[in-house]
Amino acid sequence: MLTMRIEDGILIAKFCHGKYNSITLETLTQLREAIKTANSDPLVKGIVLTGEGKVFCSGFDLPMFMGFTNLKEVTDFFEQWAEPVFMEFFMCAKPTVAAINGAAMAGGLILATACDYRIAKNHPKIQLGMTEIKIGLGLSVVQTEIMQFGWDSVKKFRDIMYNGERYNVEEALKLGMVDELASDEKLLPRAKEIISKWYDNPGKAFTLLKQGLRRPVYDRMKHYLANTNWKEGFNCFFNPETRAAIDFVMKMMG
């Protein structure tokens, strides 16, 4: 799930599904509504993405993934929901800021990276990472483009994705996975401050600048989805070793 409220003209969208705030189909439908609200309501300046409790977002719901029984079910989910909603969020006309209040992993970190700015709570136990390689999963077309854009380096993408490590917030800051750190009490106020600073300019120039910066990446995503055989890559979900690894992770998470 994703709860939404508006504070000071800013939409606060909060992950709140289970212990780890995982992403379900319901989360994606609600995120789409948040994007529509931000884009259409002139009184909304932007979106702050954060999480309930001590977790930002652990990524896609693993039981949902394990429930897929064939390739078509997987690719339908990504083609109809995950890819288009991630693209819509990436291109949101208003500023988006990730207020990373806790662990951000996999799909959660991808959505944070799709934001225009990322602030992490300065706490030594918070970890960020992309551990897909350790359970036998890759990234979709859209996810790959978002991560390369957000990290601003093919080398950084290589190092983070190929090693599959988890990083504390100080390490994440040095790597450029986040833009700054903030105390717990200043996390949301700072996120809202960034949005207002960027959006409250004459002629709403932010939207023009963002569209110019991100449109080439968006167009490339659309081209790859329409013209490449990207669906075959999702056969990884049915590899016995991968399913065993996902099952192990699910048991560890409780």
C-alpha positions in Angstrom: 0.0 0.0 0.0 0.8 3.7 -0.3 -0.8 6.2 2.0 -1.1 9.8 0.8 -1.6 13.1 2.5 -0.9 16.7 1.5 1.2 18.9 3.8 2.1 22.5 2.9 1.1 21.9 -0.7 3.3 18.8 -1.0 2.0 15.3 -1.5 3.5 12.9 1.1 3.4 9.3 -0.3 4.3 6.7 2.2 5.0 3.0 1.6 3.2 0.9 4.2 2.8 -2.8 3.3 3.7 -5.4 5.8 6.9 -5.4 7.9 9.1 -4.3 5.0 6.9 -1.9 3.0 7.1 -4.1 -0.1 5.6 -3.0 -3.5 2.5 -4.8 -4.6 0.1 -4.2 -7.5 -2.0 -2.1 -5.1 1.1 0.1 -4.4 1.6 0.7 -8.1 -2.0 1.7 -8.6 -1.8 4.1 -5.7 1.5 5.5 -6.9 -0.1 6.2 -10.3 -2.9 8.1 -8.5 -0.2 10.1 -6.6 1.5 11.0 -9.9 -1.8 12.0 -11.5 -2.7 14.2 -8.5 0.7 15.9 -8.6 0.6 16.5 -12.3 -3.0 17.8 -12.5 -3.5 19.8 -9.2 -1.9 23.3 -9.5 -1.9 23.5 -5.7 0.4 20.5 -5.4 4.1 21.4 -5.7 5.6 17.9 -5.8 5.9 14.5 -4.1 7.9 13.3 -1.1 8.3 9.5 -1.2 9.0 7.9 2.2 8.2 4.8 4.3 6.2 3.8 7.4 8.2 2.9 10.5 11.8 2.0 10.2 11.9 0.8 6.6 11.7 2.9 3.4 10.9 0.1 1.0 12.3 -3.4 0.5 11.3 -3.7 -3.2 8.7 -5.8 -4.9 6.7 -8.2 -2.8 8.5 -11.5 -2.9 5.4 -13.7 -2.3 3.8 -12.0 -5.3 6.9 -12.9 -7.4 6.8 -16.5 -6.2 3.2 -16.6 -7.2 3.9 -16.2 -10.9 3.5 -19.5 -12.6 4.6 -18.8 -16.1 6.5 -16.2 -18.2 3.4 -14.5 -19.5 2.2 -13.7 -15.9 5.5 -12.1 -15.1 5.8 -10.1 -18.3 2.1 -9.0 -18.2 2.8 -7.6 -14.7 5.8 -5.6 -15.9 4.4 -4.6 -19.2 1.0 -3.4 -17.8 2.1 -2.1 -14.4 5.6 -2.0 -13.2 7.3 -0.5 -16.3 4.7 2.1 -17.1 4.2 3.3 -13.5 8.0 3.6 -13.0 8.2 5.5 -16.2 5.4 7.8 -15.2 7.0 8.5 -11.8 10.4 9.1 -13.5 8.7 11.7 -15.7 6.5 13.3 -13.0 6.2 17.0 -14.0 6.7 18.2 -10.4 9.7 17.7 -8.2 10.0 14.3 -6.4 12.2 13.8 -3.4 12.9 10.5 -1.6 13.0 10.9 2.2 14.7 7.6 2.9 13.7 6.9 6.5 15.0 3.3 6.7 16.3 0.4 4.6 15.9 1.0 0.8 16.5 -2.1 -1.3 15.8 -3.4 -4.8 12.6 -1.8 -6.3 12.4 0.6 -3.3 15.9 1.9 -4.1 15.0 2.1 -7.8 12.0 4.3 -7.1 14.2 6.5 -4.7 16.7 6.8 -7.6 13.9 7.8 -9.9 13.3 10.8 -7.7 14.9 14.2 -8.4 16.7 14.2 -5.1 17.4 11.7 -2.3 17.8 12.4 1.4 18.6 9.6 3.8 18.1 9.6 7.6 21.5 9.7 9.2 21.4 6.5 11.2 24.2 3.8 11.2 21.8 0.9 10.9 20.1 2.0 7.7 21.3 0.1 4.6 20.8 0.7 0.9 21.6 -1.8 -1.8 20.8 -3.8 -4.9 21.3 -7.5 -4.1 19.6 -8.9 -7.2 22.7 -10.6 -8.5 22.9 -12.7 -5.3 19.5 -14.2 -5.8 19.7 -14.6 -9.6 17.7 -11.7 -10.8 18.5 -8.9 -13.3 16.8 -5.6 -13.9 14.0 -4.7 -16.4 14.6 -2.2 -19.2 13.1 0.7 -17.3 14.8 -0.2 -14.0 18.2 -0.3 -15.8 17.7 3.1 -17.4 16.5 4.7 -14.1 19.5 3.4 -12.2 22.1 4.4 -14.8 20.5 7.9 -15.0 20.3 8.3 -11.3 23.8 7.2 -10.5 25.2 9.1 -13.5 27.8 6.5 -14.3 28.0 3.2 -16.1 31.0 2.3 -13.8 28.9 3.1 -10.7 26.1 0.9 -12.0 28.6 -1.9 -12.7 30.1 -1.7 -9.2 26.8 -1.5 -7.3 24.9 -4.0 -9.4 27.6 -6.6 -10.0 28.8 -6.7 -6.4 25.3 -6.7 -4.9 26.4 -5.2 -1.6 24.5 -3.3 1.1 25.8 0.1 2.1 25.3 2.2 5.2 24.2 5.8 4.6 27.7 7.3 4.9 28.9 4.9 2.2 25.8 5.6 0.1 26.5 9.3 0.3 30.1 8.9 -0.9 28.9 6.7 -3.8 26.3 9.2 -4.8 23.4 6.9 -4.1 21.9 9.6 -2.0 22.4 13.4 -2.1 22.5 14.3 1.6 21.9 13.0 5.1 19.5 14.5 7.6 18.4 13.8 11.2 15.1 12.1 11.8 13.3 15.2 12.8 14.6 17.2 9.8 14.1 14.5 7.1 10.6 15.4 5.9 11.0 19.2 6.5 14.2 19.2 4.4 12.5 17.1 1.6 9.6 19.6 1.5 12.1 22.5 1.5 13.8 21.1 -1.6 10.5 20.7 -3.4 9.4 24.3 -2.6 12.8 25.8 -3.5 12.7 24.1 -6.9 9.1 24.6 -7.8 8.4 28.1 -6.5 10.1 29.9 -9.4 8.6 32.1 -12.1 6.9 30.3 -14.9 7.4 26.9 -13.2 10.7 26.6 -15.0 11.5 23.4 -13.1 9.1 21.3 -15.2 10.6 22.6 -18.4 14.1 21.8 -17.2 13.2 18.3 -15.9 11.4 17.4 -19.1 14.4 18.4 -21.2 16.8 16.4 -19.0 14.7 13.2 -18.8 12.9 13.0 -22.1 15.7 11.4 -24.0 15.9 8.6 -21.3 12.1 8.2 -21.4 12.2 7.9 -25.2 14.9 5.3 -25.0 12.9 3.2 -22.5 9.9 3.3 -24.9 12.1 2.3 -27.8 13.6 -0.6 -26.0 10.2 -1.9 -24.8 8.7 -1.7 -28.3 11.7 -3.0 -30.3 13.7 -5.5 -28.3 13.0 -9.0 -27.0 13.1 -7.9 -23.3 10.5 -10.4 -22.1 12.9 -13.5 -22.4 15.0 -12.1 -19.6 12.2 -12.7 -17.1 12.7 -16.5 -17.4 15.1 -16.0 -14.5 12.1 -16.1 -12.2 11.7 -19.8 -13.0 15.3 -20.8 -12.6 15.4 -23.4 -9.7 18.4 -21.8 -8.1 16.7 -18.3 -8.2 13.5 -19.6 -6.8 15.3 -21.4 -4.0 17.2 -18.2 -3.3 14.0 -16.1 -3.2 12.4 -18.7 -0.9 15.4 -18.5 1.4 15.2 -14.7 1.6 11.5 -14.9 2.3 12.1 -17.2 5.2 14.8 -15.0 6.5 12.5 -12.0 6.4 9.8 -13.9 8.2 
